[in-house]
Amino acid sequence: MSGTDRLRRLTARDIAARKGATPIVCLTAYTAPMARALDPHVDLMLVGDSVGMVLYGMETTLGVTLDMMTAHGAAVARGSQRACVVVDLPFGSYQESPRQAFAASAQVLRETGCHAVKLEGGAEMADTIGFLTARGVPVLAHVGLTPQSVQVMGGYRTQGRESGEVERIREDARAVADAGAFAVVIEGVVERVAKQVTRDIGVPTIGIGASAACDGQILVTEDMLAFPGSRKPKFVKRYADLSGEIDAAVRGYAEDVRARRFPDTAHVFDPDPEGGAE
């Protein structure tokens, strides 16, 4: 494989073609440095509205604005070369009408350089997804537990345990896939339902708190790396403990500053031969 091939930007069409093939690796990113770190390893980077909770300390995603999403989306697009970059449409920017959704999507695509948008909702959003895709906007759909609807759902509750929920989730997934979504995120559902949905639809499913049977997986990067203050729900596997490493590093820096061990001669310009500390 040539260097040019390795750096070819993956598109929504490439992701859609991965149905039933090698699983799709997805993680969230909100900044250019994180995008650069993830880019060699992932197929899709989601600039999620989870940025509100992860970076801004919000209790939910509902306070995130379109301007916030475009700023972070542009940073991630600039920091990546290969991964397909998808930006969330935040709460209130698309639910009113298909035309509102198109205006928000056009702003995101134009101002960020990303390659697709993501929106939450099932059958009720099918017309909007069809409207967007007919006008050249690739859409990643999101069913099951939808954080923007957490107030209606009664909290972050696992979906698919109650009798009426299973068929609703399956119908939602079929509706958004039929409307033209190139892939569907399935969040917070019991495993058998995630497997059923993956069999039901002809586009890839991307699981988070779902099943290894999905066509791909996504996690919030800061949760997976155990950043300070990150969450550890049941579905998150920790691949590192950066919280501990950051604590140790900052403690070492603080001790060196207080003891005047930093900066030393290696870290100042034209060191004083008599020494830096008086």
N, C-alpha and C positions, 0 to 999 in steps of 0.2 A: 504493500500500500504506500503510495507516495505521500509526501508531506502535504501536498495540496488536497488529496483525498481526506487525510486525517482531519484537516481543518475545515472541510466543507460544512457549512451550517445546516444542521438538521431542521426540517420544516414540519409543519403540522401533517403534511402528507406522508412524510417519512414515519412519523409516530403512528399514524393510522395504519400504515402497512405492516406494523409489528404485531398485529393481532395473531395470537397463537404462536408467535416466534420467540426469539430471545427476550426475556423480560425487560421492560423499560425502566431505567433507573432515573428517579426523579427526586429532587430535594428543593427546599425553598432557598431563596437568596434575596437579600434586600440592599446589598452594597456591592460596589465594584471589587473590593478586595476579596470578599467571600465568593463572588462570581468567578474570579480568576482561580481561586483554590478548587472550586467544584468542577469547573468546565472540562478538565481532562477526563473526568470520571463519570459524568452524568449525561443522560440523553435529553432531559428536560429540566429547566429551572423555572420554578414558579415564584413569581414575586407576589406572595400571598398577602391578603389583607390582615393576616396574622401579624404583619409588621406592627400593627397597632398595639398588640399585646407584648410582642417580643422586644421591640425597640422603644416603644413609647410608654410602656407601663399601663396601658388601658386594661380595663376589666374584661371587655369584649371587643369584637371587631367593628362594632356599630359606629364608633366615632371616626373611623378612617375616611378620608376624603379622596376625591378624584385627583386633586393636586398632589397629595402625598403619594398616591400610587404611580403617577406619572414621573415624579422625581426619583423614586426608588427604581422604577422600571427602567428609566434611562440609564441609571448607574449600572444596573445589572447587565443591560444590553452592551454598554461600553466595555464592561469588564469581562465579557465572554466572547468566544470566537466560534465554538462548535455547537453548543447546546441550543435547543429550541427554547426560547424565552417566552413565557406566558405570564400575563399580568392579570390579576384579579380586578374585576369591576366591583367597587365598593358598594355597600348598602345605600340604596336611594338613588343610584346613578343609572339604573336600567329597568327597575321593576314597573315604572309607570306605564311605559309603552315601548313597542319596538323602535319607534323613532328616537325616543330618549336613549335607548340602549345603543342605537347606531351612532348618535352624536358622541356619547361617552367613549365608545369603541374607537371611533375615528380619532378622537383626541389622544387616546392612549397609543394607538398605533403610530400616529404622526409624531408625537412628542417623545416617544421612548425608543422607537426602532425595534420594538418587540415583534413577535411573529404570530401571536394569537392572544385572545382574551379568555378569561374564565368567568363563568357566572353560575350562581347557585339556583337550584330549582328543577322540578321535574316536568310533568305534563303541562303545568301552567305556564312554563317558559318555552314550550315547543314552538309556538308561533314566533316568538322573539328570536330564537335560534335560527329558524328558517329565514326570517327577515334579514338577519345579519349575514348568514352564509351566502344567501343569494346576492348580497352586495359585497362579497369579497372579504368578509371578516371570518377567519377561522375561529371556532369556538370549542373550548374544552368545557364540558358540562360537569355538574357536581350534584350527586343525589345521596340519599341516606340521611345522615346527620349533616345538616347545613347550618354552620355557625351563625350566619346572618339571621336565621329564623329561631335562634335559641330561646328567645322570649316566648314564642308561640309553642315551641316543643317542650317547654318546662325544664330547660337546662340541657346540659351535655349528656343526654341519655342515649344509651345504645338502642339502635333501631332494629326492627325485625323480630323482636321477641313476642310481640302481641299479635293476635290472629289477623287483624286487618292490615298490619303494616307490611307483611311480606309481599302481598300482591300489589300494594301501592308502590313499593320500591321497585318491583319488577316492571310495573306499568310506566313509572317515571323514567326508568333507564331506557326502555324501548322507545318512549316518546321522544326523548332528546336525541337518541341515536338516529331515529327515523327523520328527525328534523334537520340533521346534518352535522351534529357535533362530531369532531374527529376522534374524540376519546371521552371517557366518562370517569370522573373520580367517584369512588364509592367509599364513603366515610362512616365509620362507627356502626357497622352492621354486623349481625351474627354471621359466622363463616358460611353456613349453608346457603344463606341468601346471597352472599357475594359470589359464591360458586354458581348459583342459578343465574344471576344476572350476567356473569361472564359467559355462560353458555347461551344465554338468550340473545345477545346483541352482536352485531357484526363489526363493531369497532372496539378498540382496546379498552379494558377497564384498568384503572389505576387505584390500587387499594391503599387505604390508611385506616388501620383498625378494622381490617376486613379479612383477607385470605391470601395465602401464597399462590392460590390458583388464579388470582387476578393476573392480567397481562403486564402489570408493572406495579411498582410501589413508590410511595412518597412519604417523607417525614419532614417535620420542621427541623432544619439543620441544627439549630441551637439546642433543641431537645435531645437530638441524637448525640451531640457532642458534650452534653451536660454543661452548658454555659451557666454562669451564675444566674439564679432565678428562673431557670428553665423548668418546664413541666415534665413529669414522668408518669403519664398515663400508662395503662396496661399494655398498649400496643407499641410503645417506644422501647427499642433496644438501644442501650447506651454503648457506643463504640469508642468513647474516650471520656475522660473526666477533666475537661478543661477548667471547670470551676476550681478544682483543687490545684491545678497547675497555675492558674492565674493568681490564686490566693498566695501560693508559695512565692511566685515571682514578685508580686507587689510587696510582700512582706520583706523579701530580700532587698529590694530597692529601698524601701523605707529605712531598714536597718543601716544600709550603706550611707544614705544621705545623713542620717542622724549622727553616725559615727565619723562623718567626713571622709569616708572611703571612696565616695563617688561625688564628683568626677575625679579621676586620677589623671596622671600625665598623659595617658593614652586618649583621653577624652576632652582635652582642652587645646587651644591654639597657642603656639609658642610658650610652652610650659616655663614657668618661673623656676630657675635652678635652685632657688631657696625653698621651693615647695609651695603648694597651693593653700594649705590650711595654716591659719595663724594660731 
